[in-house]
Amino acid sequence: MAVWLVILGMVIVTYSVRLSVMAFPGSASLPDSVRRALRYVPPAALAAIVFPALFMPDGGLDVSMGNTRLLAGLAAALVAWRSRSTLLAIAVGMVLLWVLNGLL
């Protein structure tokens, strides 16, 4: 029962915070320093998800040439940097990962 009460409490807090922003959008304004800082939240969250998957595929640090995820991720990053195309970078990374997993 305690677990369900904690989950319910988290739902209420999360919902109320989101509702307050939607219900009263003009009443609260953020300082410029906070707005600038919030621009870095999505890239930081993406990095927190992607980097462990690339550098620690089996739970330990692996930066060797046998780490197919790291090689495919580096290739995808290079394609994204040069082409500025997210879809192309994803496609190249996935195809290269499948090929490398098939070869190694």
PyMOL commands that set and color helices and strands:
alter all, ss='L'
color gray80, all
select helices_A, chain A and resi 2-23+32-38+41-55+68-83+86-103
alter helices_A, ss='H'
color red, helices_A
deselect
rebuild
show_as cartoon
